[in-house]
Amino acid sequence: MARSTGKACHRPHPFTRRALLAAGAAIALTAVAGATRAESWPSKPVTLVVPFPAGGTTDVLARALAEKLTLSLGQTVIVESKPGAGATLGADFVARARPDGYTLLVGAVHHTIASSVYKKLPYDFQKDFAPLTTIAMVPNVLVVNASSSAKSVAELVTLAKSAKPELSYGSNGNGTAQHLIGTQFENLTGTNLLHIPYKGSGPLTTDLLGGQVTMSFDTITPVLQHIKAGKLRALAVTTAKRSSSLPEVPSLAEAGLKDFDIGTWFGVLAPAATPKDIVARLSTEMIKIIQSPDFRKRMEEIGAEPIGNTPEQMAQQIKGETEKFARLVKQANVTIE
């Protein structure tokens, strides 16, 4: 009769060993597949979706980036406009796109505002997108037609309080930064302005030059050339600091609107489920471009301040901006059905 030694046998069961080997092989294959995918991507053109019409700041920045990115990736990068509903239509299109790195959104501060002003949105800006990098920050500027009698913010406020019918201001659409800036301006100055929403800066600037709208709080980029040509008059920038592109123009805070500080950032995002290796490749390539001397020079020419942060930094930026504008929207009492 065999005696027990009292020692348990701990050799792995053959099925367990096979499972461990299979798991290890799967992990290795996944890593190889990710590296191979990153190297083989892109194999076709990449599309940057701009949620505004051509001619605005978003479009200008997207085309400047697309030109450099085409050379960097070795594939054509296309800029496609999908305007409407305060930039939310283009965002929804990208949120629903196949997450393969071929359809990207050129997003902006407007998207962090939209989550608070729209009662219903078909996407969640913080959950349905993978941030890649912020291209630039562009100050907004209060401008009037050069024929206006207002030579300063104080004179404009006086004019607005006595004007019948009321003075008008244009924006890039309901729920955009320009809309919120205009509302804040009304609240802080005690004025009542007529808000006229446009689909983008292109048509807004055309009407501003033609006198169909009194003023705008648009970004510097689409109006800078007209300011320099004497066709539009800049009264104040909306950021706390003056713009290096318009150093002689005071801030709204300097003009008496205490603590007024709103600017517009623009960045690139992919659908949330885009593979991490493709997100990393896109982010790396874009940051290199944004931080290059020639791209920075181009940004300075159009009144933009280049950023080029990491996906993690951009995600924190979006979170902070969303919370900030939620408070401002509540104070301004702006809602859109």
LINTADA-V260500 format. One record per run of one state. SS is the DSSP state (2 for helix, 1 for strand, 0 for the rest). FROM is the first residue (numbers start at 1). TO is the last residue. If there is no record, write none. Layout:
SS_FROM_TO ; SS_FROM_TO
//
This chain:
0_1_13 ; 2_14_40 ; 0_41_45 ; 1_46_50 ; 0_51_56 ; 2_57_73 ; 0_74_76 ; 1_77_81 ; 0_82_84 ; 2_85_96 ; 0_97_102 ; 1_103_108 ; 2_109_117 ; 1_118_118 ; 0_119_128 ; 1_129_145 ; 0_146_152 ; 2_153_162 ; 0_163_167 ; 1_168_171 ; 0_172_176 ; 2_177_189 ; 0_190_193 ; 1_194_197 ; 0_198_200 ; 2_201_210 ; 0_211_214 ; 1_215_216 ; 0_217_218 ; 1_219_219 ; 0_220_223 ; 2_224_228 ; 0_229_231 ; 1_232_237 ; 0_238_243 ; 2_244_246 ; 0_247_250 ; 1_251_251 ; 0_252_262 ; 1_263_271 ; 0_272_275 ; 2_276_290 ; 0_291_292 ; 2_293_301 ; 0_302_303 ; 1_304_306 ; 0_307_310 ; 2_311_332 ; 0_333_335 ; 1_336_336 ; 0_337_337
//
